[in-house]
Amino acid sequence: MDKTKDLLSAVDVYLDAIYFCDVEKLDAVFHSASSLFDADGGKVFVEPIASFRADVGSRPSPARRGQKRVEEILCVDWLSPVSATVKLRLQAHENVFVDHLAFVKGADGWQIVSKVWHLEGVAEVKVA
């Protein structure tokens, strides 16, 4: 595989983790020291991956609800052959998020080391 296909495979793992609320996939794609950030409320919110993992694992998955997948990669920005930022949009339940995922490639392959997310809005949930 080339570096782009490898990276996009990791993005697919992330999207599957969110769609299926699969914490094992989260564990595979997020570095164990990663954190997530947003500032939608006017204050910087920081969430360690362990907290995000617990949150994702406790909610009903969009898949179980029969929700149609709505996802798009908006941009891939290569910083080096082993680091990139991926900007994507996805819908989980009625929430539409834009995520900036910072990936690095190490011994365990491509992993997310930080996620900055923004709740862009809400949309009707479409059933698959």
Phi and psi in degrees as a GROMACS rama.xvg file:
@    title "Ramachandran Plot"
@    xaxis  label "Phi"
@    yaxis  label "Psi"
@TYPE xy
-89.2944  171.877  ASP-2
-61.7221  -35.7556  LYS-3
-67.4705  -44.3522  THR-4
-63.4234  -40.6433  LYS-5
-61.1648  -46.6266  ASP-6
-62.7796  -46.0654  LEU-7
-66.0246  -27.9943  LEU-8
-64.5292  -39.8991  SER-9
-66.4847  -38.5715  ALA-10
-60.5678  -42.1272  VAL-11
-60.4004  -39.1951  ASP-12
-61.817  -43.9622  VAL-13
-59.6491  -49.7286  TYR-14
-62.6864  -39.5994  LEU-15
-63.3063  -40.7685  ASP-16
-59.0206  -42.2978  ALA-17
-72.1182  -45.4188  ILE-18
-64.8645  -40.2389  TYR-19
-97.4501  -1.06767  PHE-20
50.2478  49.8954  CYS-21
-100.165  104.307  ASP-22
-71.2734  -25.0848  VAL-23
-66.5706  -37.6125  GLU-24
-68.8344  -37.0895  LYS-25
-59.5536  -45.3485  LEU-26
-59.3478  -35.6363  ASP-27
-72.5783  -35.9334  ALA-28
-98.1964  -22.4804  VAL-29
-97.9537  134.536  PHE-30
-64.4909  144.281  HIS-31
-63.4467  -19.1351  SER-32
-102.824  11.2548  ALA-33
-74.4771  160.801  SER-34
-138.583  162.933  SER-35
-120.78  145.702  LEU-36
-136.901  147.711  PHE-37
-155.17  165.467  ASP-38
-139.415  29.7508  ALA-39
-61.7072  -30.001  ASP-40
-88.4734  9.63771  GLY-41
87.8122  -2.24782  GLY-42
-130.568  140.082  LYS-43
-69.6114  126.137  VAL-44
-109.498  126.615  PHE-45
-118.595  129.528  VAL-46
-129.11  117.83  GLU-47
-64.0587  154.514  PRO-48
-57.7474  -35.5396  ILE-49
-60.7652  -39.1418  ALA-50
-68.9537  -44.0274  SER-51
-61.9019  -41.5893  PHE-52
-58.9662  -46.2904  ARG-53
-63.1816  -40.3118  ALA-54
-63.6991  -49.0233  ASP-55
-61.9093  -42.8366  VAL-56
-67.3939  -17.8913  GLY-57
-97.2143  -6.49302  SER-58
-102.039  155.436  ARG-59
-69.2255  139.882  PRO-60
-80.8244  149.748  SER-61
-58.4347  -34.3546  PRO-62
-61.8395  -45.8701  ALA-63
-64.2302  -27.9931  ARG-64
-84.6484  -2.40047  ARG-65
76.9515  19.8609  GLY-66
-71.1574  136.119  GLN-67
-67.688  138.999  LYS-68
-73.6474  130.044  ARG-69
-127.336  104.851  VAL-70
-148.171  143.418  GLU-71
-152.51  138.102  GLU-72
-85.4708  124.067  ILE-73
-93.6886  -31.4013  LEU-74
-165.609  142.927  CYS-75
-122.31  122.184  VAL-76
-116.979  111.879  ASP-77
-83.6961  122.693  TRP-78
-90.8127  -31.2477  LEU-79
-164.593  177.416  SER-80
-63.8351  -15.3277  PRO-81
-123.082  16.8735  VAL-82
-151.49  137.824  SER-83
-155.773  156.198  ALA-84
-114.93  132.821  THR-85
-116.282  125.784  VAL-86
-103.871  128.221  LYS-87
-143.743  162.589  LEU-88
-121.539  137.337  ARG-89
-148.325  157.055  LEU-90
-114.378  126.794  GLN-91
-123.563  112.905  ALA-92
59.4074  -130.916  HIS-93
-88.9051  -9.37782  GLU-94
-83.403  133.082  ASN-95
-109.149  120.217  VAL-96
-113.094  149.064  PHE-97
-114.523  125.624  VAL-98
-116.64  141.192  ASP-99
-111.474  114.084  HIS-100
-108.053  119.012  LEU-101
-92.127  115.985  ALA-102
-107.471  144.186  PHE-103
-131.738  150.837  VAL-104
-107.169  117.599  LYS-105
-125.984  -155.369  GLY-106
-60.553  -28.8685  ALA-107
-96.2003  16.3213  ASP-108
85.1099  -162.331  GLY-109
-72.4872  126.906  TRP-110
-136.384  150.46  GLN-111
-81.2069  126.251  ILE-112
-102.788  -19.7146  VAL-113
-157.747  152.004  SER-114
-133.125  125.646  LYS-115
-111.454  124.41  VAL-116
-126.605  157.911  TRP-117
-140.186  130.593  HIS-118
-80.3393  103.987  LEU-119
-75.8071  -31.4729  GLU-120
168.206  -165.923  GLY-121
-124.58  153.846  VAL-122
-145.55  158.565  ALA-123
-61.4727  137.938  GLU-124
-81.9956  123.268  VAL-125
-101.207  135.739  LYS-126
-89.4947  137.455  VAL-127
